[in-house]
């Protein structure tokens, strides 16, 4: 579905697709899975998060190019508002978190004023930062507590909610292994923290760091378009078909800079003799790479190869997965 869907999407004459690609400066004939995941998808999803999903539906079905341009602009505005709303929730949640949050079993924060549509996104960022299950809540128009929860891969949040009382406590709950949602009567909010904490202990889960699987070791000289073409033949990549991760060992020369609205993303310029290339990491929160990169010592880098066509400019680069001081 993804393979043939990409072929159709790259040739689509739908006015909404054309307008959205123009709005985000995306070269339609070269659209990739990454573009769908990080550029197209978030803008379509922002409609229901910040306004109403009909906006995205109308964009995808309109035959009027003028209406398509207007709707693409609306979705772009929704996406900016979504980013700002996530940032506001994150700032408020982190202000509520105590200094020993890294030792917490479950992190629970809420505010009736928070936007329900962005709680899951904010929870994902907090999981990345604190490495524990995160439950964020707000209130809907009827005064009912509504929330989203996220966790690392070793913890099933649905099982956690079931152990915390399930249908006897939550008005509604569900989801899948690492992401879920819940609702409960506001009169029972005071019980939420204790119930989830006790349930977490009953799960007897040791939240260990996830194992990083490296598919092969490559020198920087192997970062070529020929290598990228070979890898692309295994695609399209996603959850059930992960992109190969390569180890680049003992890279001697690295310059680093942060970028993005919150300066949380990372760009590396890598040098190994006569070979140099760029590596990019799009992270959700400040990374742990700072001390590694500031040491000035050679690093081992885990990364995938990717062809970027951002704003019509083709570039072969690495996508950062992790790094450490060279052994």
N, C-alpha and C positions, 0 to 999 in steps of 0.2 A: 504493500500500500504506500509506504513512504517513498520507495524507489520510483514508482510510476507517478505518484502524486507530485513529486518534485519536477518530473518532466512536464506534467500538465501546468503546474504553477509557473514554471519559467516561460511558458508560452501563452499564458492566460490573456484573454482580451477583456476580461471583466474590468469595468471602469474603476471599481473600488480597489482592486489589486494594483492597477496602474497608478491610481492616485496615492495609495499608501506607499508604494515604492518611491514615488517622487518626493513625498513628504519626508521620508526618512533617508533619502539619498541612497537607495538600494538599487543596484543594477540587476533588474529582473532576470535576464538570461543566465545569471550566475548565482541565483539564490541557493543557499545551502541549508542543511538541517539546523545549523547554528543560528542562521538568520531567522528561521522560523521560531526557534526557541527563545531567542534573546531580543529580537527586534519586532517581528510581526506578531507573534503570540501575545506578548505583554500588552501591546496596544489594543488588540481585539479584546483581551480580558479586562483591560482597564475600563471598558464601557460598563460592564456589570458591576465592577468594584466601586466605581465612582458615580455612575449615573444609572443607565439601564442597558441591558444587553441588546435591545432593539437597535441601538446605534450601530453596533458592529454588524448585525444582520442586514440593516439597510445599506451599509457600505458594501457588503459582499453581493448584494442583489440588485443594486441600482444600475440602470442603463444610461443614466444622465451624467456626463463627465463633470458638469458644474456642481451637481449635488454630491458627486463622489469626492471632489476636491474639498468641499465644505465639510463633509463628514470625516474625511481623513484629518482635517485640521482639528475637528472636535475631539477625535480619538487621541491625537497628539497632545491636546490640552489636558484630556483626562489622564493620560500617562504621566504628564508632569505633575498633575495634582496628586496622583497615586504615589509618586516618589516622595513628594513633600509630606504626605500623610503618613507614609511608612517612617520617614525620618522623625516626625513628631512623636509617633508612638514609641519608637526606639529610644529617643532622648528621655521621654517621660518614664519608660519602663526601667531604663538603666539608672535613673535617679532614685527609683524605688528599691533597687537591688542593693543589698548590703555588701560590704567588702569581702565577706566570706562566701559569696555566691558560687564561686568555683567549687566549693565543697558541698553545695546543695544537692539533694537527691532529685528534687523537682522544683522548678522555678515557676511561680504563679504571680502574675501581675494583672491589674485591670483598672479600668476607668470607664464610667458610663458614657463619657464624651468621646471615646475612641471610635473611629470608623470601623464598623464590622467587616467591611470589604477588604481591609488590609491586614487584619490580625494574623492570618496565616503567613503572609510574607514577612512580617516583623518577627514572628515566632521562629521562622527558619533562620533568620540572622542571629537571633539570640542563642539558638542551639549551636550554631557555628562558633559563637564566642565562648559560651559557658559549658558546652559539651554535656548537657543534661536535658531531660524532657522539659519543655516550656509550654505552659498553659496561659494564654492571654484571653481576657474577657472584656465585654462591654455590655450594653443593654440595648434591646430592640425597642420599638415604639410602644410595646405593651408592658415595658418594665421588666421583661424576662431577661435573665442572664444568658448571653450567647457568647460562645468563644471558639477559638481554634487552638490546636495543640500540634507540636512537632517534636521529634526526638531523633537521636542517632540510630543507626541501623540495628544495634543490638537490643533495642527496646521497642516493644509493640505497644503503641499508645491505646489501641482499642482494648487490649488485654488489661492495661493499666486502669482504664476507666471501668471496665467490667468488674475488676477486683475492688475498685473504690465504691462500688454499690450498684453499678449498672442501671437497670431500669427502676430499681428501688430508690435510686438517688437522683439520677439525671432524668430530666423530662425527655431528652433524646440524646443519643450519642452514636458515633460511628466513624467510619473512615477506613484506612488500611494501615499497614505496619507502622509507618513512620509519620503519618499525618492523619489528623482527624478533626472532628468538630463536636461540640456539645452544647446543650442548653439545660438550665435548671432554674427552679424558682428562686427569686431573689432572697427569700427567707432562709434558704439553705446555703447561701454563699459562704457563711462563716464556717461551714463544715468542710469546704472544698480542700483546703490546704492539708488538714490532718488526714482526711480520707485518702488523698493521693499519696501523701508521704508514707502512710502505713501500707498502702497497696504496693508502692515501689519496693518496700522492704520485703514484702511477701513474694514479689517476683524473683527475688534473689539474683538480680542481674548485676553483674560486674561490668561497669561501663568502661571497657577497655578501648584503647585507640584502635581504629580500624586498620586492618592490614592493607598495605599498599602492594599491589601485584604489578611487577615490572615484566613486560613481555620480552624485552631484549635490551642489549646495550649497544649504543651507537656512538660514533664520533661525530663531532660537529660537521665534518666534511660530508657526512651522509645526509645532511639536511638539504636535499635537492628536490627539484620538481619531479625527477624520475622516481625518487623514493615516495614522494607524496602521491603520485599517480598509482603506484603499487598498493599503497595503503587504502586509497579511495576505492579500489576495486572490491575491498571487503565491506564497504558501506552499503547503505547509509547506517550511521551509528546512533546508538541510543541506549536505553536502560538494559535491554535484552541483548544488545550487541555492542559492548563498550569499545571505544576507540583504543587501539594499542598504545600503551604507555612505555616510553623508552627511558633508559638511564643514560645520561651524559655525564661521564665521570671526570672529576678533577679539572673543571674548567677554570683556567688560571686568571682570566681577566673579566671582571663584571662591573658594569656601572648600572645603578638603579635609580629609578624615580617613581614617585607615586603620582596618580592622576585620578580623575573622576570628581564628581561633585563633593564627596566626603573624603577624597584623597585616600581611598582604601584599596584602589586597584594598583597593580604593580607592573612596571615595564623594566626589563633587563636588556642591556646590550652585552652580548657574549662575544668574547674573542679567544681564539685559539690559534696563535701563529698568524697565518695569512687568512684565516677563515673567521668571519663574524656573522652574527645573525641576531634577530630581535626575539625576545620572549615576552609574552603578555600573560598576566594573571588577573582575572576578573573576580574579585573576592567580595563577600558580603559584609565583612567586618575587618578591622585592622588585623593584619596577619602576624604570625610569629616569626617571619623571616628577617625582621629588622636586625637582630643581633648577629645572625648568620652573615648577612650581606655587609654589615658595617665592619666586620673583622678584617676585611681586605684579603682573606685567605681564599684559596681555590674552593669551589663548591661542587657537589654532586647534585645534578638537577634531574628530576623526574618530569617528563613533559610529553605531550602529544604533538604531532605535526599537523598544521592546518594551513589551508590556502584562504587568505582573507581577500575579499573584494570590496572592502569598506569604501563607500563613496566612489565606486568604480575603479579604485586603484588596487591592482593585484599585488599581493605580497605573500611570500612563503615565510612562515614564522613558527615559533613554538608556543604552545599553550601550557603554562606552568601548572603542574599538579602539586609538587612539593620540592623542597630543597634542603640541603644540610651541608655542613662543613665536610670537605673531602676527607676520606679516611686515609 
